[in-house]
Amino acid sequence: MKKSVGLLIGSSILVVTVSLCARVVLQSSHATTASPPSEGKFIVHEWGTFTTFSGSDGVFLDFQPLAASQSDLPDYVLDRGSFSKGILPVLSKSRLRGRVRMETPVTYFYSDRIRTVRVSVDFPEGLLTEFYPPVREMLPAIDEANIFGNGELIGKSSLNWGAVDIIPASELVPRVTDANQQQSLSANLVESLIPHAANEQHYASARETDSAIVHVRNPENTKSYFEKFLFYRGVGKFQLPITTRFVDNQAIVSNDADLPITSCILIDVHGNQIRAAIIDRVDAGQSVQFSGLKPFTQDQLAEAVQECLVKECLYRKEATSMVETWKQSWFTENGTRVLYMLPSPTTDELLPLHITPSPQTTLRVLVGRMEVMSPQSEQAMIGAVSQSIDARHAHNTRQRLAKTNIAYPIPASIDQFGRMAEPALTRVMTLTSDAKIRHEAATLLTQIRSLQ
């Protein structure tokens, strides 16, 4: 049994079929006009991260940022392969290596009424690799030859969503007289419109804001897509002007940019122990040493990072959603990392965002995340590679005696580095003069890449 409920949304009428099992199917007449930005409220906020990896000397290293084993996205999110018909997604990602991983920029829209805008984003020195909702145009077109060769070229990339409807949740007003039923239907509609799938816990944290719903339509089949934000990711090979290096076992952050950076946070995680230090500001051309590392709980560190994001003028719910999205990676993965607030003009230069008509306010807060090998972790990695030499020899001996051919497994001490194992092994090859260790590191690198 089904009943139809009319919903008044601005000047558009949406017909919603509500079944007894609470499944909602929305059929929308696409808006054809957009209100000028000067009329009423129209605000855009965005957050995301740029992730890099360096040795203790501060020199950045390329890494394989899209390893399938590190995937944290639900299957409805598209990548270049799944968006391009006939191309397997894994083939479009497995050979990409970059110096910068642009992770999870999400773009929120706040409006006092329904409006239609045009949205696109450029990545001149990178390749935009994943996104949702679907776009109208993805450039460059996927290069099948390079996918099966050395990997796609990185640069001159863009995504164009075309017309995007901005629908405030307050405009979802069911035409029913019972107030409780009206409130319940409005809340359920938002939840029913956005997609759901396995492995979305990490991704879905970004939805916990007061942002409007975004709606795009596939021009080929007129299918509608809804979300609480526009989402995209990418890979770059440019050099960020902020580095961290160790001098006498002390971490020093250097700002070689023309603008100051704020809220630099050094985080050191070993097992269940978290220590951190915060620098409020590093001026252009300045180097500052982190001092006074103090113990933090995960909750204390999450609160500290949230306050840094709020100082950048993100709404508190946005700051909370960003920390919830990344807290496991930031606060529980073993290693040393520095978080800092990238200056907005730098973000605009690296990642131009185009919205027409223009919002009254556009705020973009991208957090630089530098994964840095401390001298201690470099020595530990050299030790792990050295132990792997003996372990590999023992494994191969057992295989010969048993007349079997089981491949030597990547040691857990190296595998725990995840997508950072490649640059860590590359770093080992530059640090040691021991030919056997260099050879084993190169062999492990080959093994890791063959599994991707």
PAVOTOR-352421 format. One record per residue (C-alpha): y, x, z; residue number from 1. Coordinates in steps of 0.2 Angstrom, whole numbers, plus 5000, padded with zeros to 4 digits. Layout:
BEGIN
Y / X / Z / NUM $
...
***
This chain:
BEGIN
5000 / 5000 / 5000 / 1 $
5017 / 5007 / 4995 / 2 $
5035 / 5001 / 4997 / 3 $
5051 / 5007 / 4988 / 4 $
5066 / 5012 / 4998 / 5 $
5083 / 5015 / 4989 / 6 $
5093 / 5030 / 4995 / 7 $
5112 / 5032 / 4992 / 8 $
5116 / 5050 / 4988 / 9 $
5134 / 5052 / 4983 / 10 $
5136 / 5043 / 4967 / 11 $
5118 / 5046 / 4962 / 12 $
5103 / 5034 / 4967 / 13 $
5087 / 5042 / 4971 / 14 $
5071 / 5031 / 4971 / 15 $
5059 / 5037 / 4984 / 16 $
5041 / 5030 / 4985 / 17 $
5035 / 5031 / 5003 / 18 $
5016 / 5029 / 5006 / 19 $
5008 / 5025 / 5022 / 20 $
5002 / 5043 / 5023 / 21 $
5020 / 5049 / 5023 / 22 $
5019 / 5057 / 5006 / 23 $
5036 / 5057 / 4997 / 24 $
5039 / 5058 / 4978 / 25 $
5057 / 5060 / 4973 / 26 $
5064 / 5055 / 4956 / 27 $
5082 / 5060 / 4953 / 28 $
5095 / 5057 / 4940 / 29 $
5102 / 5074 / 4938 / 30 $
5121 / 5075 / 4942 / 31 $
5132 / 5079 / 4927 / 32 $
5148 / 5083 / 4936 / 33 $
5153 / 5095 / 4950 / 34 $
5168 / 5093 / 4962 / 35 $
5181 / 5107 / 4962 / 36 $
5179 / 5119 / 4976 / 37 $
5196 / 5114 / 4982 / 38 $
5190 / 5096 / 4986 / 39 $
5181 / 5096 / 5003 / 40 $
5170 / 5109 / 5011 / 41 $
5159 / 5121 / 5000 / 42 $
5153 / 5137 / 5009 / 43 $
5140 / 5150 / 5004 / 44 $
5131 / 5161 / 5016 / 45 $
5118 / 5174 / 5012 / 46 $
5107 / 5187 / 5021 / 47 $
5094 / 5199 / 5016 / 48 $
5089 / 5217 / 5018 / 49 $
5088 / 5234 / 5008 / 50 $
5073 / 5244 / 5014 / 51 $
5072 / 5263 / 5011 / 52 $
5060 / 5277 / 5017 / 53 $
5065 / 5295 / 5021 / 54 $
5058 / 5310 / 5029 / 55 $
5066 / 5318 / 5044 / 56 $
5078 / 5327 / 5033 / 57 $
5086 / 5311 / 5027 / 58 $
5080 / 5313 / 5009 / 59 $
5074 / 5296 / 5002 / 60 $
5057 / 5294 / 4994 / 61 $
5050 / 5282 / 4981 / 62 $
5037 / 5270 / 4987 / 63 $
5026 / 5256 / 4981 / 64 $
5036 / 5241 / 4988 / 65 $
5025 / 5227 / 4981 / 66 $
5008 / 5231 / 4987 / 67 $
4997 / 5216 / 4986 / 68 $
4990 / 5220 / 5004 / 69 $
5007 / 5218 / 5010 / 70 $
5012 / 5201 / 5003 / 71 $
5020 / 5190 / 5015 / 72 $
5025 / 5175 / 5003 / 73 $
5017 / 5158 / 5000 / 74 $
5009 / 5156 / 4983 / 75 $
5023 / 5144 / 4976 / 76 $
5035 / 5158 / 4976 / 77 $
5036 / 5165 / 4958 / 78 $
5036 / 5183 / 4953 / 79 $
5040 / 5190 / 4935 / 80 $
5021 / 5189 / 4931 / 81 $
5018 / 5171 / 4936 / 82 $
5034 / 5166 / 4929 / 83 $
5029 / 5173 / 4912 / 84 $
5015 / 5163 / 4904 / 85 $
4999 / 5173 / 4901 / 86 $
5003 / 5188 / 4913 / 87 $
4994 / 5190 / 4928 / 88 $
5005 / 5192 / 4943 / 89 $
4996 / 5207 / 4950 / 90 $
4999 / 5217 / 4934 / 91 $
5017 / 5214 / 4934 / 92 $
5019 / 5222 / 4952 / 93 $
5005 / 5234 / 4955 / 94 $
5014 / 5249 / 4946 / 95 $
5032 / 5246 / 4952 / 96 $
5039 / 5260 / 4962 / 97 $
5056 / 5261 / 4968 / 98 $
5068 / 5270 / 4981 / 99 $
5075 / 5253 / 4988 / 100 $
5066 / 5237 / 4991 / 101 $
5078 / 5222 / 4992 / 102 $
5069 / 5210 / 5003 / 103 $
5072 / 5192 / 5006 / 104 $
5090 / 5188 / 5001 / 105 $
5092 / 5169 / 5005 / 106 $
5107 / 5160 / 4999 / 107 $
5113 / 5145 / 5009 / 108 $
5125 / 5131 / 5003 / 109 $
5135 / 5120 / 5015 / 110 $
5144 / 5105 / 5007 / 111 $
5152 / 5089 / 5013 / 112 $
5145 / 5080 / 4998 / 113 $
5133 / 5081 / 4983 / 114 $
5140 / 5094 / 4970 / 115 $
5132 / 5103 / 4956 / 116 $
5136 / 5121 / 4953 / 117 $
5129 / 5135 / 4942 / 118 $
5121 / 5150 / 4950 / 119 $
5115 / 5167 / 4944 / 120 $
5113 / 5184 / 4952 / 121 $
5113 / 5202 / 4944 / 122 $
5105 / 5218 / 4949 / 123 $
5112 / 5231 / 4937 / 124 $
5102 / 5245 / 4945 / 125 $
5087 / 5236 / 4950 / 126 $
5073 / 5224 / 4945 / 127 $
5073 / 5206 / 4952 / 128 $
5054 / 5203 / 4955 / 129 $
5052 / 5187 / 4965 / 130 $
5061 / 5171 / 4967 / 131 $
5061 / 5152 / 4971 / 132 $
5065 / 5139 / 4965 / 133 $
5061 / 5143 / 4947 / 134 $
5075 / 5150 / 4936 / 135 $
5081 / 5145 / 4919 / 136 $
5082 / 5163 / 4913 / 137 $
5075 / 5179 / 4919 / 138 $
5081 / 5196 / 4912 / 139 $
5074 / 5207 / 4906 / 140 $
5060 / 5198 / 4899 / 141 $
5043 / 5205 / 4905 / 142 $
5037 / 5221 / 4896 / 143 $
5018 / 5219 / 4894 / 144 $
5017 / 5237 / 4887 / 145 $
5024 / 5245 / 4902 / 146 $
5015 / 5234 / 4914 / 147 $
4999 / 5241 / 4907 / 148 $
5007 / 5259 / 4906 / 149 $
5019 / 5267 / 4918 / 150 $
5026 / 5251 / 4925 / 151 $
5041 / 5241 / 4920 / 152 $
5058 / 5249 / 4918 / 153 $
5070 / 5246 / 4933 / 154 $
5088 / 5241 / 4929 / 155 $
5100 / 5228 / 4921 / 156 $
5091 / 5213 / 4929 / 157 $
5097 / 5195 / 4932 / 158 $
5091 / 5178 / 4937 / 159 $
5100 / 5162 / 4931 / 160 $
5096 / 5146 / 4940 / 161 $
5107 / 5136 / 4929 / 162 $
5113 / 5120 / 4936 / 163 $
5109 / 5118 / 4955 / 164 $
5112 / 5102 / 4964 / 165 $
5118 / 5104 / 4982 / 166 $
5113 / 5090 / 4993 / 167 $
5118 / 5089 / 5011 / 168 $
5105 / 5082 / 5022 / 169 $
5117 / 5069 / 5029 / 170 $
5118 / 5061 / 5011 / 171 $
5099 / 5056 / 5013 / 172 $
5103 / 5039 / 5020 / 173 $
5089 / 5027 / 5018 / 174 $
5094 / 5009 / 5016 / 175 $
5086 / 5002 / 5031 / 176 $
5093 / 4992 / 5045 / 177 $
5083 / 4999 / 5059 / 178 $
5092 / 5015 / 5066 / 179 $
5077 / 5023 / 5072 / 180 $
5068 / 5021 / 5056 / 181 $
5083 / 5027 / 5046 / 182 $
5083 / 5043 / 5057 / 183 $
5065 / 5046 / 5055 / 184 $
5065 / 5043 / 5036 / 185 $
5080 / 5055 / 5034 / 186 $
5071 / 5069 / 5044 / 187 $
5054 / 5066 / 5035 / 188 $
5062 / 5066 / 5018 / 189 $
5069 / 5084 / 5020 / 190 $
5052 / 5090 / 5026 / 191 $
5043 / 5081 / 5012 / 192 $
5054 / 5087 / 4998 / 193 $
5052 / 5106 / 5001 / 194 $
5035 / 5114 / 4996 / 195 $
5022 / 5119 / 5009 / 196 $
5007 / 5131 / 5007 / 197 $
4997 / 5143 / 5017 / 198 $
5005 / 5160 / 5022 / 199 $
5022 / 5152 / 5023 / 200 $
5026 / 5155 / 5041 / 201 $
5036 / 5171 / 5038 / 202 $
5045 / 5163 / 5023 / 203 $
5048 / 5146 / 5032 / 204 $
5058 / 5154 / 5046 / 205 $
5073 / 5155 / 5034 / 206 $
5073 / 5136 / 5033 / 207 $
5079 / 5134 / 5051 / 208 $
5097 / 5131 / 5048 / 209 $
5109 / 5117 / 5044 / 210 $
5111 / 5121 / 5026 / 211 $
5110 / 5109 / 5012 / 212 $
5095 / 5106 / 5001 / 213 $
5096 / 5114 / 4984 / 214 $
5088 / 5105 / 4969 / 215 $
5084 / 5113 / 4952 / 216 $
5075 / 5105 / 4937 / 217 $
5063 / 5113 / 4925 / 218 $
5071 / 5110 / 4908 / 219 $
5054 / 5110 / 4899 / 220 $
5045 / 5097 / 4910 / 221 $
5059 / 5089 / 4920 / 222 $
5050 / 5093 / 4936 / 223 $
5061 / 5094 / 4951 / 224 $
5061 / 5108 / 4964 / 225 $
5068 / 5108 / 4981 / 226 $
5072 / 5121 / 4995 / 227 $
5084 / 5124 / 5009 / 228 $
5091 / 5140 / 5000 / 229 $
5089 / 5151 / 4984 / 230 $
5077 / 5165 / 4987 / 231 $
5075 / 5181 / 4978 / 232 $
5069 / 5199 / 4980 / 233 $
5069 / 5215 / 4970 / 234 $
5066 / 5234 / 4968 / 235 $
5080 / 5247 / 4965 / 236 $
5081 / 5266 / 4961 / 237 $
5099 / 5269 / 4967 / 238 $
5104 / 5279 / 4981 / 239 $
5112 / 5271 / 4996 / 240 $
5126 / 5281 / 5004 / 241 $
5119 / 5279 / 5022 / 242 $
5106 / 5291 / 5028 / 243 $
5097 / 5296 / 5045 / 244 $
5091 / 5313 / 5048 / 245 $
5084 / 5323 / 5063 / 246 $
5092 / 5338 / 5070 / 247 $
5084 / 5346 / 5085 / 248 $
5074 / 5330 / 5087 / 249 $
5090 / 5320 / 5088 / 250 $
5093 / 5306 / 5076 / 251 $
5110 / 5307 / 5067 / 252 $
5116 / 5293 / 5055 / 253 $
5128 / 5298 / 5041 / 254 $
5140 / 5287 / 5032 / 255 $
5144 / 5295 / 5015 / 256 $
5152 / 5278 / 5008 / 257 $
5170 / 5274 / 5007 / 258 $
5169 / 5260 / 5019 / 259 $
5164 / 5259 / 5038 / 260 $
5147 / 5252 / 5043 / 261 $
5144 / 5242 / 5059 / 262 $
5130 / 5239 / 5071 / 263 $
5119 / 5254 / 5068 / 264 $
5103 / 5251 / 5078 / 265 $
5090 / 5265 / 5080 / 266 $
5073 / 5257 / 5084 / 267 $
5058 / 5267 / 5090 / 268 $
5041 / 5258 / 5092 / 269 $
5025 / 5266 / 5098 / 270 $
5011 / 5254 / 5103 / 271 $
5019 / 5242 / 5115 / 272 $
5034 / 5253 / 5119 / 273 $
5050 / 5249 / 5111 / 274 $
5066 / 5260 / 5113 / 275 $
5082 / 5257 / 5105 / 276 $
5100 / 5263 / 5104 / 277 $
5115 / 5255 / 5096 / 278 $
5131 / 5262 / 5088 / 279 $
5145 / 5250 / 5085 / 280 $
5153 / 5258 / 5070 / 281 $
5152 / 5273 / 5059 / 282 $
5167 / 5276 / 5049 / 283 $
5168 / 5283 / 5031 / 284 $
5163 / 5301 / 5030 / 285 $
5157 / 5301 / 5048 / 286 $
5141 / 5307 / 5056 / 287 $
5136 / 5300 / 5073 / 288 $
5121 / 5305 / 5084 / 289 $
5111 / 5291 / 5092 / 290 $
5110 / 5294 / 5111 / 291 $
5103 / 5285 / 5126 / 292 $
5087 / 5277 / 5119 / 293 $
5083 / 5263 / 5131 / 294 $
5068 / 5253 / 5134 / 295 $
5069 / 5235 / 5126 / 296 $
5058 / 5220 / 5126 / 297 $
5055 / 5211 / 5109 / 298 $
5066 / 5197 / 5115 / 299 $
5080 / 5208 / 5121 / 300 $
5080 / 5217 / 5105 / 301 $
5080 / 5201 / 5095 / 302 $
5095 / 5195 / 5105 / 303 $
5104 / 5211 / 5102 / 304 $
5101 / 5211 / 5083 / 305 $
5106 / 5192 / 5082 / 306 $
5123 / 5196 / 5091 / 307 $
5126 / 5210 / 5078 / 308 $
5123 / 5197 / 5064 / 309 $
5134 / 5184 / 5072 / 310 $
5148 / 5197 / 5073 / 311 $
5147 / 5198 / 5054 / 312 $
5151 / 5180 / 5054 / 313 $
5134 / 5173 / 5050 / 314 $
5131 / 5156 / 5059 / 315 $
5120 / 5158 / 5074 / 316 $
5106 / 5148 / 5066 / 317 $
5106 / 5159 / 5051 / 318 $
5106 / 5175 / 5062 / 319 $
5091 / 5168 / 5072 / 320 $
5082 / 5163 / 5056 / 321 $
5084 / 5181 / 5049 / 322 $
5078 / 5189 / 5065 / 323 $
5063 / 5177 / 5066 / 324 $
5059 / 5181 / 5048 / 325 $
5059 / 5200 / 5051 / 326 $
5055 / 5202 / 5070 / 327 $
5037 / 5207 / 5068 / 328 $
5041 / 5220 / 5055 / 329 $
5056 / 5227 / 5064 / 330 $
5050 / 5226 / 5082 / 331 $
5031 / 5228 / 5082 / 332 $
5027 / 5240 / 5067 / 333 $
5025 / 5258 / 5074 / 334 $
5038 / 5270 / 5068 / 335 $
5056 / 5274 / 5068 / 336 $
5069 / 5264 / 5059 / 337 $
5088 / 5261 / 5058 / 338 $
5096 / 5244 / 5055 / 339 $
5114 / 5244 / 5049 / 340 $
5126 / 5231 / 5042 / 341 $
5130 / 5235 / 5023 / 342 $
5148 / 5232 / 5019 / 343 $
5151 / 5216 / 5009 / 344 $
5160 / 5225 / 4994 / 345 $
5145 / 5237 / 4993 / 346 $
5133 / 5222 / 4992 / 347 $
5144 / 5213 / 4979 / 348 $
5144 / 5229 / 4968 / 349 $
5125 / 5232 / 4969 / 350 $
5121 / 5213 / 4968 / 351 $
5134 / 5202 / 4960 / 352 $
5132 / 5184 / 4964 / 353 $
5140 / 5171 / 4952 / 354 $
5143 / 5153 / 4958 / 355 $
5153 / 5141 / 4947 / 356 $
5164 / 5132 / 4953 / 357 $
5168 / 5146 / 4966 / 358 $
5165 / 5142 / 4985 / 359 $
5179 / 5141 / 4997 / 360 $
5170 / 5155 / 5007 / 361 $
5156 / 5167 / 5002 / 362 $
5149 / 5178 / 5016 / 363 $
5135 / 5190 / 5011 / 364 $
5127 / 5200 / 5025 / 365 $
5114 / 5212 / 5019 / 366 $
5105 / 5223 / 5032 / 367 $
5100 / 5241 / 5028 / 368 $
5083 / 5246 / 5035 / 369 $
5079 / 5264 / 5034 / 370 $
5062 / 5269 / 5039 / 371 $
5063 / 5287 / 5044 / 372 $
5049 / 5299 / 5048 / 373 $
5053 / 5308 / 5064 / 374 $
5047 / 5326 / 5066 / 375 $
5033 / 5320 / 5077 / 376 $
5027 / 5307 / 5065 / 377 $
5027 / 5320 / 5051 / 378 $
5016 / 5332 / 5061 / 379 $
5005 / 5317 / 5066 / 380 $
5003 / 5313 / 5047 / 381 $
4999 / 5331 / 5043 / 382 $
4986 / 5331 / 5057 / 383 $
4979 / 5315 / 5050 / 384 $
4977 / 5322 / 5033 / 385 $
4969 / 5338 / 5040 / 386 $
4956 / 5327 / 5049 / 387 $
4953 / 5318 / 5033 / 388 $
4947 / 5334 / 5025 / 389 $
4933 / 5336 / 5037 / 390 $
4929 / 5317 / 5037 / 391 $
4928 / 5317 / 5018 / 392 $
4916 / 5332 / 5018 / 393 $
4905 / 5323 / 5031 / 394 $
4905 / 5307 / 5021 / 395 $
4901 / 5315 / 5005 / 396 $
4887 / 5325 / 5013 / 397 $
4879 / 5308 / 5020 / 398 $
4881 / 5300 / 5003 / 399 $
4871 / 5315 / 4995 / 400 $
4857 / 5314 / 5008 / 401 $
4856 / 5295 / 5006 / 402 $
4857 / 5296 / 4987 / 403 $
4871 / 5283 / 4988 / 404 $
4888 / 5282 / 4981 / 405 $
4899 / 5273 / 4993 / 406 $
4918 / 5278 / 4991 / 407 $
4926 / 5287 / 5005 / 408 $
4937 / 5275 / 5014 / 409 $
4956 / 5278 / 5018 / 410 $
4957 / 5284 / 5036 / 411 $
4964 / 5271 / 5048 / 412 $
4977 / 5284 / 5054 / 413 $
4984 / 5284 / 5036 / 414 $
4981 / 5266 / 5031 / 415 $
4991 / 5260 / 5046 / 416 $
5007 / 5266 / 5036 / 417 $
5004 / 5251 / 5024 / 418 $
5016 / 5252 / 5009 / 419 $
5024 / 5267 / 5017 / 420 $
5008 / 5278 / 5016 / 421 $
5013 / 5284 / 4999 / 422 $
5029 / 5292 / 5003 / 423 $
5022 / 5298 / 5019 / 424 $
5009 / 5308 / 5010 / 425 $
5022 / 5314 / 4997 / 426 $
5032 / 5320 / 5012 / 427 $
5016 / 5329 / 5019 / 428 $
5014 / 5338 / 5002 / 429 $
5032 / 5345 / 5004 / 430 $
5031 / 5350 / 5022 / 431 $
5014 / 5360 / 5022 / 432 $
5010 / 5377 / 5014 / 433 $
4992 / 5374 / 5017 / 434 $
4984 / 5371 / 5000 / 435 $
4969 / 5361 / 5007 / 436 $
4980 / 5349 / 5016 / 437 $
4991 / 5347 / 5000 / 438 $
4976 / 5344 / 4990 / 439 $
4969 / 5331 / 5002 / 440 $
4986 / 5322 / 5002 / 441 $
4986 / 5321 / 4983 / 442 $
4968 / 5315 / 4983 / 443 $
4973 / 5301 / 4996 / 444 $
4988 / 5297 / 4985 / 445 $
4977 / 5294 / 4970 / 446 $
4965 / 5284 / 4980 / 447 $
4978 / 5272 / 4987 / 448 $
4986 / 5270 / 4970 / 449 $
4969 / 5266 / 4962 / 450 $
4967 / 5251 / 4975 / 451 $
4983 / 5243 / 4969 / 452 $
***
